[in-house]
């Protein structure tokens, strides 16, 4: 998207950003009913956990409304909608949400940042990523019974799968080893 220059708003690229060389600068001199920065055509999977992260601030610390909706009428909410105070210096924000309102993969997501005041907003490093759900641990190889004489060492081993890190604690009759 190239810079937009109108009487009430200006979008430009500034340098440096919080990360990297560039960030978006969105100056609002006159609030209208539809003043926002957006990305259309976002692909989404149904009932899936996503994480939105970005860095932002405004010169006066004005609030910013963030949402993810269907890009065409009826503009259904796809699971993300909130307002936050972004402050007057670079801050990194992130939120997780689960998509809703559709059953198959869609390509009509519309992620937007809605300005709520006359101000100059800066936004950088916007990322929308699918969150991989943790896999619960499962023991795939159980330890084998052993018999040893008193004072001898018994060595047990176990194999498990799941999201790292996996830890274990041996117990016998509520005694930890």
C-alpha positions in Angstrom: 0.0 0.0 0.0 1.4 3.4 -0.9 1.1 6.6 1.1 -2.4 8.1 1.3 -2.6 11.9 1.3 -6.0 13.6 2.1 -6.9 16.6 4.0 -7.9 14.7 7.1 -5.2 12.0 7.2 -1.8 11.0 5.9 -0.2 7.6 5.8 3.6 7.5 5.3 6.6 5.3 6.1 9.0 6.6 8.7 12.5 5.4 9.6 13.6 3.9 11.9 10.8 1.7 13.3 10.9 -0.1 16.5 12.3 -3.1 14.7 14.0 -2.7 11.3 14.1 0.3 9.1 10.5 1.3 8.6 7.2 1.8 10.4 3.8 3.2 9.4 3.0 6.8 10.5 -0.7 7.5 10.4 -1.6 11.2 11.1 -5.2 12.0 11.8 -6.2 15.7 11.7 -9.9 15.3 11.5 -11.8 12.2 12.8 -14.3 10.8 10.3 -16.5 7.8 10.7 -14.1 5.4 8.9 -10.5 6.3 9.6 -8.4 3.1 10.0 -5.3 1.3 8.8 -6.0 -2.2 7.5 -4.9 -5.4 5.8 -7.5 -7.2 3.7 -7.5 -10.7 2.3 -6.3 -12.3 5.5 -6.5 -16.1 5.3 -7.9 -17.8 8.5 -8.8 -21.3 9.6 -12.0 -21.9 11.6 -11.9 -22.4 15.4 -8.1 -21.9 15.4 -6.0 -20.0 18.0 -4.0 -17.0 16.6 -1.7 -14.5 18.1 -1.6 -10.9 16.9 1.4 -8.9 17.9 2.6 -5.4 16.9 4.5 -2.4 18.3 2.7 1.0 18.4 2.4 4.4 20.0 0.8 7.8 19.4 2.1 11.2 20.1 -0.7 11.9 22.6 -1.2 8.3 23.9 -4.7 8.0 22.3 -6.5 4.7 22.2 -6.5 2.4 19.2 -9.3 -0.1 18.4 -8.2 -3.4 16.8 -10.5 -5.9 15.1 -10.6 -8.8 12.7 -13.8 -9.1 10.7 -15.2 -10.4 7.4 -14.1 -8.1 4.6 -17.5 -7.9 2.9 -21.0 -7.4 4.2 -22.3 -8.6 6.7 -18.8 -7.7 8.3 -19.0 -10.5 10.9 -16.5 -10.5 13.8 -13.9 -13.2 13.3 -12.9 -13.4 16.9 -10.8 -10.3 17.6 -12.1 -7.0 18.9 -10.6 -4.8 21.6 -9.5 -1.2 22.5 -6.2 -0.4 24.1 -4.3 2.6 25.3 -1.1 2.5 23.3 0.9 5.1 25.2 3.3 7.8 24.0 6.4 5.6 23.4 7.0 2.4 21.5 5.4 -0.6 23.2 4.9 -4.2 22.0 1.4 -5.6 22.3 0.1 -9.1 21.8 -3.2 -10.9 22.2 -4.4 -14.4 21.5 -7.8 -15.2 20.2 -9.8 -18.1 18.6 -11.4 -17.5 15.2 -15.2 -17.7 15.1 -18.1 -17.1 12.8 -17.1 -19.4 9.9 -16.7 -23.1 9.2 -14.2 -23.5 6.4 -10.9 -21.7 5.6 -11.6 -18.1 4.6 -9.6 -15.6 2.6 -11.7 -12.5 3.4 -10.3 -11.6 6.8 -10.0 -7.8 7.4 -7.5 -6.8 10.1 -7.8 -3.2 11.1 -6.5 -0.6 13.5 -9.1 2.1 14.0 -8.0 5.5 15.3 -10.1 7.0 18.0 -8.8 10.5 18.2 -7.0 13.3 16.3 -3.4 12.1 16.8 -0.4 10.8 15.0 -0.1 7.0 15.3 3.0 4.8 14.7 2.7 1.1 14.0 5.4 -1.5 13.3 6.1 -5.2 13.1 2.5 -6.4 12.8 2.3 -10.2 12.9 -0.7 -12.5 12.8 0.4 -16.1 13.5 -1.3 -19.4 14.2 -0.6 -20.6 17.7 0.3 -24.2 17.9 -1.6 -25.8 20.7 0.6 -27.6 23.3 0.5 -31.4 23.0 -0.2 -33.1 26.3 2.5 -35.5 27.5 2.0 -39.2 26.8 4.3 -41.9 28.0 5.2 -44.1 25.0 7.5 -46.5 26.8 6.6 -47.4 30.4 9.5 -48.2 32.9 10.0 -51.9 33.5 9.7 -53.6 36.9 13.0 -54.4 38.5 14.1 -56.4 41.6 17.3 -55.5 43.3 18.9 -56.3 46.6 18.9 -53.7 49.3 21.8 -51.2 48.7 21.9 -51.9 45.0 21.0 -49.4 42.3 17.9 -49.7 40.2 17.9 -47.8 36.9 14.6 -46.9 35.3 13.9 -45.3 31.9 10.9 -43.9 30.3 10.0 -42.4 26.9 7.4 -39.8 26.3 6.1 -37.4 23.7 4.5 -34.0 24.0 5.4 -30.3 23.9 8.8 -29.6 25.4 10.0 -29.3 28.0 9.0 -32.6 29.4 9.9 -33.4 33.0 9.3 -36.3 35.3 9.4 -37.3 38.9 9.6 -40.9 40.2 7.2 -41.7 43.0 6.4 -44.8 45.0 3.6 -44.7 47.6 3.7 -40.9 47.6 7.5 -40.9 48.2 9.4 -38.9 45.6 12.8 -40.1 44.3 
